[in-house]
């Protein structure tokens, strides 16, 4: 049988044949119709029921995909993952079907979207290839699919996101009636989309370029140094105290990978996960230096060293079900996720839910909540150690900086915003101007030192500016994935030898690559992501002989985040972030300098005045999380996954439920419950907690279920649960059961524990509760009645607040919050 086949009709038959036996089924299509979903749903359901790994990615390009098709896909089986690629008007035309089983695999790519005519009797050409034709290409296709499936541009399909898409779909077709489709009852008459003139988009394919690794630090005998000493102590203490996961936040240049290797010495088997191959290879070398007596191997698209003591795995390979299940859930004692902010992507969910290590460690330099809102959730909010680049500069562990904010008069409000970036063509029209290039050159000449990295927004801008500087007599290189004249290794070596004055680049030096000798950073791009900006700043702060400070030259215009990016340089941001308005000009370390053009100061002050009001921002962030989850988030989920701090909802609305009431998120019955019992909800939210005891007693009450939780309770009835809760985790015991008075209660004694409960939470809470709670005759009781029809709703809300407050309490007491 031919291993390569042209399929020009009845693609459906081939798809159903492959689905009937495949354990992995990945579908990528630019649009989907309800008729196409109907044809495949039985085959998809049967495959899902036998445990196949099924992922389907559908595009929203030109809003051709029908909302009914999306609803149909998620209704087939709950284990099928469906995501929508939000193209934001950019061409999205892929059509591919990937299948794999224990014996082999099959790959179909061509012209057929997910519709009846495309799968049956339409004029379509598709090429089917057996995996054995080229296993490397097949592996690359699988990995590229997963990268696209979990890309930031995709959203999970659920009830909330389908409703949102449907509104956009209807609006688009009302505005553009020529896009409307005419449907017969049994057959669709499709308009096949004409190919648009492709916009020139330059996607950085760093895995196709030369790999440059971070220079090994001069460790000598390989011992922890600088921040690593403190961080290692905190990590080991967290492990000894019963934590099973934690995050370490260390600025670029302080040796996060070596820290992880030092910590890994106490574990037998280690899994190191990253999203880029150069990070994996660099980490493997670092671990081999620290732990030379262990075997180390790669697990990615090319190598499968699953039996090594230390396995360094690509997340995109590992998230495939067949690869994940090739390991036992308890195969690793320690799992490390590098650049942990990437773990917020859903690609990590399956992996981190599957494995059961003794400890999960996330390491990152940039866990900014606004960009990486899920990062804290994955480690339960446990930040064992944190030092950002400002603190490291203050302690002499990173180089000082001199920052120059140069005013940019470009009006970015006229450039289309595509949700997470500016429209490239419109941005280029503003950037590729001789007068703009001359202004950039003058600023660079005025402030530069010897070796410069220039961060651009696109390849065309990098090429344009590099050529402009060359015409003015400077030695420069434009370094990106399309560059063939010079490799990264060559360019970096030339820069270090001062044979180049500057390298113009596009995101090649964000992670995993360092040039310590760089002493000048030039930013000629709008700051779209604070995480990326922080990573890029870190490229110039490594200590290097002869480098007394790093110059940072930054164009300041009215682009998004321009008025908040300078907070990253502020030594007092923790003090000022709770004030009504933060200062525009930050306070930098004594060894550093910060200078802003007067026009830039005025611009930033004006932008700050126009920032989105807090209520609207909190509502937008809530809605985003609700869409991701497909339902209303719990209070703790809001805290762990939300873009904004959950405490802000309490500050603004009195309680989380108060926010839900304001936002119109409650049913009529829920509104009734909220209005009747609001004082109780506010009391549970706001009662002072010097210890966890109040919420632990409330949790003991809640253990009795929705119909009995509000019944009176005695200290004796609460004692066993109270003691068990506070002693089952070492950190709880140490935090709330470790002073001279309570340390005696480590061994359970009902009488002594009951006396503590009576004196501490019950008496004190009753006295401060404004009549909502009483404690008389050894009975702790709520002083209000609850209607039977209100019991379950109030129980759920009370439980949500209780769980949230206990979680946050132990975070704060352990010093684990930001």
Buried (B, 14 or more C-beta within 10 A) or exposed (E): EEEEBEBEBEBBEBBBEBBEBBBBBBBBBBBBBBBBBEBBBEBBBBBBEEEBBBBBBBBBBBBBBBBBBBBBBBEBBEEBBBBBBBBBBBBBBBBBBBBBBEEBBBBBBBBBBBBBBBBBEBEBEBEBBBBEEBBEEBBBBBBBBBEBBBBEBBBBBBEBBBEBBBEEBEEBBEEEEEEEEEBEEEEBEBEBBEEEEEEEEBEBEBBEBEBBBBEEBEBEEBEBBBBBEBBBEBBBBBBEBEBBBBBBBBBBBBBBBBBBBBBBEEBEBBBBBBBBBBBBBBBBBBBBBBBEEBEBBBBBBBBBBEEBBBBBBBBBBBBBBBBBEEBEEEBBBBBBBBBBBBBBBBBBBBBBEBBEBBBBBBBBBBBBBEBBBBBBBBBBBBBBBBBBBBBBBBEEBBBBBBBBBBBBEBEBEEBEBBEEBBBBBBBBEBBBEEEBBEBBBEBBEEBBBBBBBBBBBBBBBBBBBBEBBBEEEBEBBBBBBBBEEBBBEBBBBBBBEEEBBBBBBBBBBBBBBBBBBBBBBBBBBBBBBBBBBBBBBBBBBBEBEEBEBBBBBBBBBBBBBBBBBBBBBBBBBEEBEEEEEBBBBBBBBEBBBBEBBEBBBEBBBEBBEEEEEBBEBBBEBBBBBBBBBBEBBBBBBBBBBBBBBBBBBBEBBBBBBBBBBBBEBBEEEBBBBBEBBBBBBBBBBEBEBEBBBBBBBBBBBBEBEBEEBBEEBBBBBBBBBBBEBBBEBBBBBBBBBEEEEBEEBEEEBEEBBBBBBBEBBBBBBBEEBEEBBBBEEEEBBBEEEBEEEBBBBBBBBBBBBBBBBBBBBBBEBBEBBB
